[in-house]
Amino acid sequence: VEKLAADPRVQQAATANSPENFRVAMEDDFQDAVIDQMATSTEITKQYLDNNDFAGDVLSAYMPLLQTRARVAHQQHCPIVELLGGENSWLEYKASARTEADGSKSKFMPAMAIKTVAGFLNSYDGGTLLIGVDDNGQVIGLATDFASVAKEGKEDTDQFELYLNGLLRDGLGPAALTNVYTEVALVQGQYVCRVHVKPSPFPVDATITLPDETGRKITKTTFFVRINNATHELKNELEREKFLLARWPS
């Protein structure tokens, strides 16, 4: 699945087809991939080639996984405009990373960016965060964020990426950040930042700073997960342990 999902041709097929059509389109490719694994999985490969019922069960189990992985992988390199059709389990929008609509420094947006990326890191499939896009999928751009980090003689796009990567590094740690890829691009005449996140091979805690009821800044380290199309904090220790055992069994 990992090898196939990395193939741009498979990614395109996963995005363009229904689950039924994707399975039909991928059967030959999947069989070729199984044969390629024969040296390490001889007995299973023989069963797959000789037993149609077994092969059908394998396809039923693995096609949804492959289609999801390939769709998410496609989000890293596809034209950003393709990602404006609405949020889902693997795609989220944020209006900014640092500022409110009036340009003032936000007390909440930096923590929200860290939270979303942490949720994708801890998920099974990863995902993509678009910054500069509102909840309705409308491009609003990064002008206020650019203004807040601007330095004379420096490119706004470079300064923004330096800020964003520093924010994520401080909030998630440099090891986790090796699974995060940022890109600032022009979309419909406005700059948008694509933050593509691959699933982390280890659990990632997030350190965020938010104001309490009195307005005093509180910094805490916590654990975020994706549940359907939203990011949630796992506060209950038992629930966190259950999730860790399921996500990273080893």
C-alpha positions, 0 to 999 in steps of 0.5 A: 500500500505504501509503495502504490500510494506514493505513485502519482498515477495511483493518487490521481486514480484515487481522487478521480474514482468511486471506491468501486471503480478504483478497485477495478482500476487497481486490481492489476497494479495491486497484483503486480505489487503482491508479486513484487513482495514474493521474496518476503511473503512467498506463501501469501503471494501464492494464495493470492494468485491461486485462490480467487476468494482469498484475493477478493478478501485481500482486495476488499481489505486493502483497497479502501486503505490504499485509496485513502492513503493515495488521496491524502498523498495527492493533496501534497502536490496537486493544484491547491485550487483542487482542495477548495471544495470543502473540509473533510477528515484529511483537509482543514482550513484556517483563515490565518496562522497569526492574526485576526481579520483586522491585522491584530495579533491573535491570541488563538490562531497560533495554537489552532495551527499547532493543534490541527497539525498535531491531529494530522500527525497522530492520525492514521493517514495524515492530512493537509491544512490550508492557511489563508482560506476561510471555513467556506473554502473561500481564499482570503489570503495571508496579507495580515499575516505577512504584514505581522512578520514583515522585515525590510528587504526580506520576502514576505513569503520567506518570513511567513514560512520562517515564522510558521515553521518556528511555531510548529517546531516549538509546539511539536518538536523538531523530530515531528516537524520532519513529517510536515511540508510547507508551501506558499503559493498564489491561488486566485490572486492571493497567497495561501499556505499549504501545510501537508502532514504525513502520519507520524511514526511516533506519538506527538504531544503538542505544546500550546499557549492560550488565554484563560478566563482572566486573559492570562496566558496559559501554556500546556502540553496535551495530545490531539487526534482527528475524529472525523473532520475535526481535531479533538484533545484527548484529556482522559488518560485511559482514552489516550492509552487506548488510542496509543495502543491502537495507533502504534501497537509496537 
